[in-house]
């Protein structure tokens, strides 16, 4: 995935964005994180009668 980060990088001399993205990708993969499932529930704060 680093190639994708390099393609988005505006300044070739600064690798901070690439390193940050790679760290995020590693953490997501390490902890097996996924997008939350949308169950379609709506929890209003007030109940209408």
mmCIF file of the N, C-alpha and C atoms, coordinates in Angstrom:
data_MODEL
# 
_entry.id   MODEL 
# 
loop_
_atom_site.group_PDB 
_atom_site.id 
_atom_site.type_symbol 
_atom_site.label_atom_id 
_atom_site.label_alt_id 
_atom_site.label_comp_id 
_atom_site.label_asym_id 
_atom_site.label_entity_id 
_atom_site.label_seq_id 
_atom_site.pdbx_PDB_ins_code 
_atom_site.Cartn_x 
_atom_site.Cartn_y 
_atom_site.Cartn_z 
_atom_site.occupancy 
_atom_site.B_iso_or_equiv 
_atom_site.pdbx_formal_charge 
_atom_site.auth_seq_id 
_atom_site.auth_comp_id 
_atom_site.auth_asym_id 
_atom_site.auth_atom_id 
_atom_site.pdbx_PDB_model_num 
ATOM 1   N N  . UNK A 1 1  ? 0.787   -1.206 0.000  1.00 0.00 ? 1  UNK A N  1 
ATOM 2   C CA . UNK A 1 1  ? 0.000   0.000  0.000  1.00 0.00 ? 1  UNK A CA 1 
ATOM 3   C C  . UNK A 1 1  ? 0.834   1.278  0.000  1.00 0.00 ? 1  UNK A C  1 
ATOM 4   N N  . UNK A 1 2  ? 2.143   1.229  0.247  1.00 0.00 ? 2  UNK A N  1 
ATOM 5   C CA . UNK A 1 2  ? 2.914   2.463  0.240  1.00 0.00 ? 2  UNK A CA 1 
ATOM 6   C C  . UNK A 1 2  ? 2.869   3.183  -1.102 1.00 0.00 ? 2  UNK A C  1 
ATOM 7   N N  . UNK A 1 3  ? 2.718   2.455  -2.192 1.00 0.00 ? 3  UNK A N  1 
ATOM 8   C CA . UNK A 1 3  ? 2.659   3.104  -3.505 1.00 0.00 ? 3  UNK A CA 1 
ATOM 9   C C  . UNK A 1 3  ? 1.465   4.045  -3.578 1.00 0.00 ? 3  UNK A C  1 
ATOM 10  N N  . UNK A 1 4  ? 0.374   3.665  -2.986 1.00 0.00 ? 4  UNK A N  1 
ATOM 11  C CA . UNK A 1 4  ? -0.813  4.520  -2.978 1.00 0.00 ? 4  UNK A CA 1 
ATOM 12  C C  . UNK A 1 4  ? -0.548  5.786  -2.173 1.00 0.00 ? 4  UNK A C  1 
ATOM 13  N N  . UNK A 1 5  ? 0.139   5.657  -1.057 1.00 0.00 ? 5  UNK A N  1 
ATOM 14  C CA . UNK A 1 5  ? 0.460   6.827  -0.243 1.00 0.00 ? 5  UNK A CA 1 
ATOM 15  C C  . UNK A 1 5  ? 1.431   7.735  -0.978 1.00 0.00 ? 5  UNK A C  1 
ATOM 16  N N  . UNK A 1 6  ? 2.397   7.151  -1.682 1.00 0.00 ? 6  UNK A N  1 
ATOM 17  C CA . UNK A 1 6  ? 3.339   7.964  -2.451 1.00 0.00 ? 6  UNK A CA 1 
ATOM 18  C C  . UNK A 1 6  ? 2.633   8.705  -3.574 1.00 0.00 ? 6  UNK A C  1 
ATOM 19  N N  . UNK A 1 7  ? 1.627   8.110  -4.175 1.00 0.00 ? 7  UNK A N  1 
ATOM 20  C CA . UNK A 1 7  ? 0.901   8.766  -5.261 1.00 0.00 ? 7  UNK A CA 1 
ATOM 21  C C  . UNK A 1 7  ? 0.137   9.980  -4.749 1.00 0.00 ? 7  UNK A C  1 
ATOM 22  N N  . UNK A 1 8  ? -0.299  9.963  -3.496 1.00 0.00 ? 8  UNK A N  1 
ATOM 23  C CA . UNK A 1 8  ? -1.059  11.071 -2.921 1.00 0.00 ? 8  UNK A CA 1 
ATOM 24  C C  . UNK A 1 8  ? -0.152  12.127 -2.304 1.00 0.00 ? 8  UNK A C  1 
ATOM 25  N N  . UNK A 1 9  ? 1.138   11.856 -2.218 1.00 0.00 ? 9  UNK A N  1 
ATOM 26  C CA . UNK A 1 9  ? 2.069   12.735 -1.528 1.00 0.00 ? 9  UNK A CA 1 
ATOM 27  C C  . UNK A 1 9  ? 2.425   13.949 -2.384 1.00 0.00 ? 9  UNK A C  1 
ATOM 28  N N  . UNK A 1 10 ? 2.087   15.173 -1.937 1.00 0.00 ? 10 UNK A N  1 
ATOM 29  C CA . UNK A 1 10 ? 2.367   16.364 -2.733 1.00 0.00 ? 10 UNK A CA 1 
ATOM 30  C C  . UNK A 1 10 ? 3.837   16.773 -2.711 1.00 0.00 ? 10 UNK A C  1 
ATOM 31  N N  . UNK A 1 11 ? 4.546   16.534 -1.609 1.00 0.00 ? 11 UNK A N  1 
ATOM 32  C CA . UNK A 1 11 ? 5.930   16.966 -1.462 1.00 0.00 ? 11 UNK A CA 1 
ATOM 33  C C  . UNK A 1 11 ? 6.819   15.734 -1.356 1.00 0.00 ? 11 UNK A C  1 
ATOM 34  N N  . UNK A 1 12 ? 7.659   15.503 -2.351 1.00 0.00 ? 12 UNK A N  1 
ATOM 35  C CA . UNK A 1 12 ? 8.495   14.302 -2.393 1.00 0.00 ? 12 UNK A CA 1 
ATOM 36  C C  . UNK A 1 12 ? 9.569   14.299 -1.311 1.00 0.00 ? 12 UNK A C  1 
ATOM 37  N N  . UNK A 1 13 ? 9.890   15.446 -0.726 1.00 0.00 ? 13 UNK A N  1 
ATOM 38  C CA . UNK A 1 13 ? 10.952  15.498 0.275  1.00 0.00 ? 13 UNK A CA 1 
ATOM 39  C C  . UNK A 1 13 ? 10.447  15.219 1.693  1.00 0.00 ? 13 UNK A C  1 
ATOM 40  N N  . UNK A 1 14 ? 9.143   15.142 1.892  1.00 0.00 ? 14 UNK A N  1 
ATOM 41  C CA . UNK A 1 14 ? 8.581   14.949 3.225  1.00 0.00 ? 14 UNK A CA 1 
ATOM 42  C C  . UNK A 1 14 ? 7.841   13.620 3.269  1.00 0.00 ? 14 UNK A C  1 
ATOM 43  N N  . UNK A 1 15 ? 8.374   12.669 4.037  1.00 0.00 ? 15 UNK A N  1 
ATOM 44  C CA . UNK A 1 15 ? 7.785   11.327 4.124  1.00 0.00 ? 15 UNK A CA 1 
ATOM 45  C C  . UNK A 1 15 ? 6.821   11.170 5.297  1.00 0.00 ? 15 UNK A C  1 
ATOM 46  N N  . UNK A 1 16 ? 6.528   12.231 6.021  1.00 0.00 ? 16 UNK A N  1 
ATOM 47  C CA . UNK A 1 16 ? 5.668   12.125 7.205  1.00 0.00 ? 16 UNK A CA 1 
ATOM 48  C C  . UNK A 1 16 ? 4.302   11.534 6.884  1.00 0.00 ? 16 UNK A C  1 
ATOM 49  N N  . UNK A 1 17 ? 3.680   11.983 5.808  1.00 0.00 ? 17 UNK A N  1 
ATOM 50  C CA . UNK A 1 17 ? 2.347   11.486 5.455  1.00 0.00 ? 17 UNK A CA 1 
ATOM 51  C C  . UNK A 1 17 ? 2.388   10.002 5.111  1.00 0.00 ? 17 UNK A C  1 
ATOM 52  N N  . UNK A 1 18 ? 3.416   9.590  4.393  1.00 0.00 ? 18 UNK A N  1 
ATOM 53  C CA . UNK A 1 18 ? 3.548   8.176  4.017  1.00 0.00 ? 18 UNK A CA 1 
ATOM 54  C C  . UNK A 1 18 ? 3.764   7.328  5.261  1.00 0.00 ? 18 UNK A C  1 
ATOM 55  N N  . UNK A 1 19 ? 4.637   7.767  6.144  1.00 0.00 ? 19 UNK A N  1 
ATOM 56  C CA . UNK A 1 19 ? 4.901   7.009  7.370  1.00 0.00 ? 19 UNK A CA 1 
ATOM 57  C C  . UNK A 1 19 ? 3.664   6.938  8.257  1.00 0.00 ? 19 UNK A C  1 
ATOM 58  N N  . UNK A 1 20 ? 2.913   8.030  8.348  1.00 0.00 ? 20 UNK A N  1 
ATOM 59  C CA . UNK A 1 20 ? 1.688   8.052  9.158  1.00 0.00 ? 20 UNK A CA 1 
ATOM 60  C C  . UNK A 1 20 ? 0.652   7.090  8.595  1.00 0.00 ? 20 UNK A C  1 
ATOM 61  N N  . UNK A 1 21 ? 0.473   7.112  7.273  1.00 0.00 ? 21 UNK A N  1 
ATOM 62  C CA . UNK A 1 21 ? -0.509  6.230  6.640  1.00 0.00 ? 21 UNK A CA 1 
ATOM 63  C C  . UNK A 1 21 ? -0.109  4.767  6.816  1.00 0.00 ? 21 UNK A C  1 
ATOM 64  N N  . UNK A 1 22 ? 1.170   4.469  6.625  1.00 0.00 ? 22 UNK A N  1 
ATOM 65  C CA . UNK A 1 22 ? 1.636   3.091  6.780  1.00 0.00 ? 22 UNK A CA 1 
ATOM 66  C C  . UNK A 1 22 ? 1.431   2.603  8.213  1.00 0.00 ? 22 UNK A C  1 
ATOM 67  N N  . UNK A 1 23 ? 1.653   3.470  9.186  1.00 0.00 ? 23 UNK A N  1 
ATOM 68  C CA . UNK A 1 23 ? 1.418   3.109  10.583 1.00 0.00 ? 23 UNK A CA 1 
ATOM 69  C C  . UNK A 1 23 ? -0.056  2.811  10.821 1.00 0.00 ? 23 UNK A C  1 
ATOM 70  N N  . UNK A 1 24 ? -0.926  3.640  10.269 1.00 0.00 ? 24 UNK A N  1 
ATOM 71  C CA . UNK A 1 24 ? -2.369  3.419  10.417 1.00 0.00 ? 24 UNK A CA 1 
ATOM 72  C C  . UNK A 1 24 ? -2.794  2.099  9.783  1.00 0.00 ? 24 UNK A C  1 
ATOM 73  N N  . UNK A 1 25 ? -2.280  1.818  8.594  1.00 0.00 ? 25 UNK A N  1 
ATOM 74  C CA . UNK A 1 25 ? -2.621  0.563  7.906  1.00 0.00 ? 25 UNK A CA 1 
ATOM 75  C C  . UNK A 1 25 ? -2.155  -0.628 8.733  1.00 0.00 ? 25 UNK A C  1 
ATOM 76  N N  . UNK A 1 26 ? -0.943  -0.558 9.283  1.00 0.00 ? 26 UNK A N  1 
ATOM 77  C CA . UNK A 1 26 ? -0.436  -1.659 10.109 1.00 0.00 ? 26 UNK A CA 1 
ATOM 78  C C  . UNK A 1 26 ? -1.300  -1.868 11.351 1.00 0.00 ? 26 UNK A C  1 
ATOM 79  N N  . UNK A 1 27 ? -1.723  -0.786 12.001 1.00 0.00 ? 27 UNK A N  1 
ATOM 80  C CA . UNK A 1 27 ? -2.558  -0.915 13.199 1.00 0.00 ? 27 UNK A CA 1 
ATOM 81  C C  . UNK A 1 27 ? -3.928  -1.493 12.873 1.00 0.00 ? 27 UNK A C  1 
ATOM 82  N N  . UNK A 1 28 ? -4.517  -1.074 11.772 1.00 0.00 ? 28 UNK A N  1 
ATOM 83  C CA . UNK A 1 28 ? -5.816  -1.612 11.353 1.00 0.00 ? 28 UNK A CA 1 
ATOM 84  C C  . UNK A 1 28 ? -5.694  -3.106 11.088 1.00 0.00 ? 28 UNK A C  1 
ATOM 85  N N  . UNK A 1 29 ? -4.636  -3.506 10.391 1.00 0.00 ? 29 UNK A N  1 
ATOM 86  C CA . UNK A 1 29 ? -4.446  -4.929 10.091 1.00 0.00 ? 29 UNK A CA 1 
ATOM 87  C C  . UNK A 1 29 ? -4.106  -5.724 11.345 1.00 0.00 ? 29 UNK A C  1 
ATOM 88  N N  . UNK A 1 30 ? -3.290  -5.168 12.239 1.00 0.00 ? 30 UNK A N  1 
ATOM 89  C CA . UNK A 1 30 ? -2.892  -5.857 13.465 1.00 0.00 ? 30 UNK A CA 1 
ATOM 90  C C  . UNK A 1 30 ? -4.090  -6.147 14.360 1.00 0.00 ? 30 UNK A C  1 
ATOM 91  N N  . UNK A 1 31 ? -4.994  -5.185 14.475 1.00 0.00 ? 31 UNK A N  1 
ATOM 92  C CA . UNK A 1 31 ? -6.160  -5.333 15.350 1.00 0.00 ? 31 UNK A CA 1 
ATOM 93  C C  . UNK A 1 31 ? -7.395  -5.834 14.609 1.00 0.00 ? 31 UNK A C  1 
ATOM 94  N N  . UNK A 1 32 ? -7.228  -6.205 13.344 1.00 0.00 ? 32 UNK A N  1 
ATOM 95  C CA . UNK A 1 32 ? -8.307  -6.770 12.537 1.00 0.00 ? 32 UNK A CA 1 
ATOM 96  C C  . UNK A 1 32 ? -9.556  -5.879 12.578 1.00 0.00 ? 32 UNK A C  1 
ATOM 97  N N  . UNK A 1 33 ? -9.359  -4.585 12.356 1.00 0.00 ? 33 UNK A N  1 
ATOM 98  C CA . UNK A 1 33 ? -10.459 -3.623 12.417 1.00 0.00 ? 33 UNK A CA 1 
ATOM 99  C C  . UNK A 1 33 ? -11.210 -3.576 11.097 1.00 0.00 ? 33 UNK A C  1 
ATOM 100 N N  . UNK A 1 34 ? -12.518 -3.394 11.189 1.00 0.00 ? 34 UNK A N  1 
ATOM 101 C CA . UNK A 1 34 ? -13.388 -3.294 10.017 1.00 0.00 ? 34 UNK A CA 1 
ATOM 102 C C  . UNK A 1 34 ? -14.339 -2.126 10.223 1.00 0.00 ? 34 UNK A C  1 
ATOM 103 N N  . UNK A 1 35 ? -14.954 -1.686 9.145  1.00 0.00 ? 35 UNK A N  1 
ATOM 104 C CA . UNK A 1 35 ? -15.958 -0.636 9.252  1.00 0.00 ? 35 UNK A CA 1 
ATOM 105 C C  . UNK A 1 35 ? -17.141 -1.169 10.053 1.00 0.00 ? 35 UNK A C  1 
ATOM 106 N N  . UNK A 1 36 ? -17.774 -0.322 10.862 1.00 0.00 ? 36 UNK A N  1 
ATOM 107 C CA . UNK A 1 36 ? -18.939 -0.786 11.628 1.00 0.00 ? 36 UNK A CA 1 
ATOM 108 C C  . UNK A 1 36 ? -20.091 -1.136 10.693 1.00 0.00 ? 36 UNK A C  1 
ATOM 109 N N  . UNK A 1 37 ? -20.857 -2.129 11.103 1.00 0.00 ? 37 UNK A N  1 
ATOM 110 C CA . UNK A 1 37 ? -22.018 -2.541 10.320 1.00 0.00 ? 37 UNK A CA 1 
ATOM 111 C C  . UNK A 1 37 ? -23.160 -1.561 10.559 1.00 0.00 ? 37 UNK A C  1 
ATOM 112 N N  . UNK A 1 38 ? -23.798 -1.133 9.505  1.00 0.00 ? 38 UNK A N  1 
ATOM 113 C CA . UNK A 1 38 ? -24.944 -0.241 9.627  1.00 0.00 ? 38 UNK A CA 1 
ATOM 114 C C  . UNK A 1 38 ? -26.187 -1.100 9.805  1.00 0.00 ? 38 UNK A C  1 
ATOM 115 N N  . UNK A 1 39 ? -26.740 -1.068 11.007 1.00 0.00 ? 39 UNK A N  1 
ATOM 116 C CA . UNK A 1 39 ? -27.915 -1.879 11.311 1.00 0.00 ? 39 UNK A CA 1 
ATOM 117 C C  . UNK A 1 39 ? -29.209 -1.155 10.987 1.00 0.00 ? 39 UNK A C  1 
ATOM 118 N N  . UNK A 1 40 ? -29.113 0.093  10.587 1.00 0.00 ? 40 UNK A N  1 
ATOM 119 C CA . UNK A 1 40 ? -30.298 0.834  10.203 1.00 0.00 ? 40 UNK A CA 1 
ATOM 120 C C  . UNK A 1 40 ? -31.147 1.312  11.359 1.00 0.00 ? 40 UNK A C  1 
ATOM 121 N N  . UNK A 1 41 ? -30.639 1.232  12.585 1.00 0.00 ? 41 UNK A N  1 
ATOM 122 C CA . UNK A 1 41 ? -31.398 1.688  13.748 1.00 0.00 ? 41 UNK A CA 1 
ATOM 123 C C  . UNK A 1 41 ? -31.196 3.182  13.935 1.00 0.00 ? 41 UNK A C  1 
ATOM 124 N N  . UNK A 1 42 ? -32.262 3.843  14.291 1.00 0.00 ? 42 UNK A N  1 
ATOM 125 C CA . UNK A 1 42 ? -32.197 5.257  14.605 1.00 0.00 ? 42 UNK A CA 1 
ATOM 126 C C  . UNK A 1 42 ? -32.633 5.411  16.053 1.00 0.00 ? 42 UNK A C  1 
ATOM 127 N N  . UNK A 1 43 ? -31.799 6.021  16.852 1.00 0.00 ? 43 UNK A N  1 
ATOM 128 C CA . UNK A 1 43 ? -32.096 6.193  18.264 1.00 0.00 ? 43 UNK A CA 1 
ATOM 129 C C  . UNK A 1 43 ? -32.328 7.675  18.551 1.00 0.00 ? 43 UNK A C  1 
ATOM 130 N N  . UNK A 1 44 ? -33.573 8.125  18.449 1.00 0.00 ? 44 UNK A N  1 
ATOM 131 C CA . UNK A 1 44 ? -33.849 9.544  18.707 1.00 0.00 ? 44 UNK A CA 1 
ATOM 132 C C  . UNK A 1 44 ? -33.674 9.876  20.187 1.00 0.00 ? 44 UNK A C  1 
ATOM 133 N N  . UNK A 1 45 ? -33.308 11.122 20.453 1.00 0.00 ? 45 UNK A N  1 
ATOM 134 C CA . UNK A 1 45 ? -33.132 11.555 21.837 1.00 0.00 ? 45 UNK A CA 1 
ATOM 135 C C  . UNK A 1 45 ? -34.463 11.769 22.533 1.00 0.00 ? 45 UNK A C  1 
ATOM 136 N N  . UNK A 1 46 ? -35.464 12.163 21.771 1.00 0.00 ? 46 UNK A N  1 
ATOM 137 C CA . UNK A 1 46 ? -36.786 12.394 22.348 1.00 0.00 ? 46 UNK A CA 1 
ATOM 138 C C  . UNK A 1 46 ? -37.808 11.504 21.655 1.00 0.00 ? 46 UNK A C  1 
ATOM 139 N N  . UNK A 1 47 ? -38.766 11.081 22.416 1.00 0.00 ? 47 UNK A N  1 
ATOM 140 C CA . UNK A 1 47 ? -39.807 10.213 21.870 1.00 0.00 ? 47 UNK A CA 1 
ATOM 141 C C  . UNK A 1 47 ? -41.035 11.062 21.550 1.00 0.00 ? 47 UNK A C  1 
ATOM 142 N N  . UNK A 1 48 ? -41.541 10.948 20.339 1.00 0.00 ? 48 UNK A N  1 
ATOM 143 C CA . UNK A 1 48 ? -42.750 11.702 19.983 1.00 0.00 ? 48 UNK A CA 1 
ATOM 144 C C  . UNK A 1 48 ? -43.979 10.853 20.287 1.00 0.00 ? 48 UNK A C  1 
ATOM 145 N N  . UNK A 1 49 ? -45.041 11.487 20.767 1.00 0.00 ? 49 UNK A N  1 
ATOM 146 C CA . UNK A 1 49 ? -46.262 10.772 21.153 1.00 0.00 ? 49 UNK A CA 1 
ATOM 147 C C  . UNK A 1 49 ? -47.339 10.906 20.118 1.00 0.00 ? 49 UNK A C  1 
# 
